[in-house]
């Protein structure tokens, strides 16, 4: 998978764990499926921009931080 997918997935995991949330909790907050969150964090799937924005909003961070 592309390096950007790995970076975004790791950043999602970092911010999720910083909040003390499980993948299931993040999925609930972002209105996404738990399995999808896991696949994104493991860089197994490409994430769409709309879903990236949902995750950033749920984590209460600017979407640009997920690319950092």
C-alpha positions in Angstrom: 0.0 0.0 0.0 1.1 3.6 -0.6 3.2 5.3 2.0 0.5 8.0 2.5 -2.0 5.3 3.5 0.4 4.0 6.1 1.0 7.5 7.5 -2.7 8.4 7.6 -3.5 5.1 9.2 -0.8 5.5 11.9 -2.0 9.1 12.6 -5.6 8.0 13.0 -4.5 5.3 15.4 -2.3 7.8 17.3 -5.1 10.4 17.8 -7.7 7.6 18.6 -5.5 6.2 21.3 -4.7 9.6 22.6 -8.5 9.9 23.3 -8.5 6.5 24.9 -11.0 5.2 22.3 -11.3 1.7 20.8 -11.7 1.3 17.0 -15.3 0.6 17.8 -15.8 3.9 19.6 -14.1 5.9 16.8 -16.3 4.1 14.3 -19.4 5.0 16.3 -18.4 8.7 16.6 -17.6 8.9 12.9 -20.6 6.9 11.8 -18.4 4.3 10.1 -18.0 0.6 10.4 -15.5 -0.7 13.0 -13.9 -3.1 10.5 -13.3 -0.1 8.1 -11.5 1.8 10.8 -9.2 -1.2 11.4 -8.5 -1.5 7.7 -7.6 2.2 7.4 -5.3 2.0 10.4 -3.5 -1.0 8.9 -3.3 0.7 5.5 -5.4 -2.1 3.9 -7.9 0.3 2.2 -7.7 3.7 0.6 -9.8 6.2 2.5 -12.1 8.6 0.8 -12.0 12.3 1.6 -15.5 12.3 3.1 -14.6 9.5 5.5 -11.3 11.2 6.3 -13.3 14.3 7.2 -15.7 12.3 9.4 -12.8 10.7 11.3 -11.1 14.1 11.8 -14.3 15.6 13.1 -14.9 12.7 15.4 -11.4 13.1 16.8 -11.9 16.8 17.0 -8.8 17.6 15.0 -8.0 19.4 11.7 -8.0 16.9 8.8 -4.5 18.1 7.8 -3.1 16.6 11.1 -3.9 13.2 9.7 -1.4 13.7 6.9 1.5 14.8 9.3 
